Amino acid sequence: MTLEGIIIFLLVGGVAGWLAGLIVRGGGFGIIGNIAVGIIGAFVAGFLFPVFGISLGAGIVAAILHATIGAVVLLLIVRVLKRA
């Protein structure tokens, strides 16, 4: 992976984590937290979307949507587990 690819990966993760924080909690988690939530969310969505036959297409916007949806699912799971 090139330096450009890593920077894009981190930016997509940060934007997705920030959006997921706004959707689920009403706020972000800081730069590092947003990136972590976004990247983990992208992995969650990468696992769940093929199971349900969902495809968002290609491109940066699709990548951000993909990671954001996965991050929202991740944050909702964490919220449920915290209540237990």
BELNORWO-V627986 format. One record per residue. N is the residue number from 1. RES is the residue in three letters. D_LAST is the distance of its C-alpha to the last C-alpha in Angstrom with 1 decimal. Layout:
# BELNORWO-V627986
n=<N & N>
res=<RES & RES>
d_last=<D_LAST & D_LAST>
This chain:
# BELNORWO-V627986
n=<1 & 2 & 3 & 4 & 5 & 6 & 7 & 8 & 9 & 10 & 11 & 12 & 13 & 14 & 15 & 16 & 17 & 18 & 19 & 20 & 21 & 22 & 23 & 24 & 25 & 26 & 27 & 28 & 29 & 30 & 31 & 32 & 33 & 34 & 35 & 36 & 37 & 38 & 39 & 40 & 41 & 42 & 43 & 44 & 45 & 46 & 47 & 48 & 49 & 50 & 51 & 52 & 53 & 54 & 55 & 56 & 57 & 58 & 59 & 60 & 61 & 62 & 63 & 64 & 65 & 66 & 67 & 68 & 69 & 70 & 71 & 72 & 73 & 74 & 75 & 76 & 77 & 78 & 79 & 80 & 81 & 82 & 83 & 84>
res=<MET & THR & LEU & GLU & GLY & ILE & ILE & ILE & PHE & LEU & LEU & VAL & GLY & GLY & VAL & ALA & GLY & TRP & LEU & ALA & GLY & LEU & ILE & VAL & ARG & GLY & GLY & GLY & PHE & GLY & ILE & ILE & GLY & ASN & ILE & ALA & VAL & GLY & ILE & ILE & GLY & ALA & PHE & VAL & ALA & GLY & PHE & LEU & PHE & PRO & VAL & PHE & GLY & ILE & SER & LEU & GLY & ALA & GLY & ILE & VAL & ALA & ALA & ILE & LEU & HIS & ALA & THR & ILE & GLY & ALA & VAL & VAL & LEU & LEU & LEU & ILE & VAL & ARG & VAL & LEU & LYS & ARG & ALA>
d_last=<39.8 & 42.0 & 41.3 & 41.4 & 38.8 & 36.4 & 36.9 & 36.2 & 33.1 & 31.8 & 32.9 & 31.2 & 27.9 & 28.3 & 29.2 & 26.4 & 23.8 & 25.3 & 25.4 & 21.8 & 20.9 & 23.2 & 21.7 & 18.0 & 18.0 & 21.6 & 22.8 & 23.3 & 22.2 & 25.7 & 28.0 & 26.5 & 22.9 & 24.2 & 26.2 & 23.4 & 21.0 & 24.0 & 25.1 & 21.9 & 21.5 & 25.1 & 24.2 & 21.3 & 23.7 & 26.5 & 24.6 & 23.4 & 26.6 & 29.0 & 26.8 & 27.1 & 30.7 & 30.2 & 32.6 & 33.0 & 36.3 & 37.5 & 38.0 & 36.3 & 34.9 & 33.5 & 31.9 & 30.3 & 29.0 & 27.8 & 25.9 & 24.6 & 23.1 & 21.5 & 20.1 & 18.8 & 17.0 & 15.7 & 14.5 & 12.8 & 10.9 & 10.0 & 9.0 & 6.6 & 5.2 & 5.5 & 3.8 & 0.0>
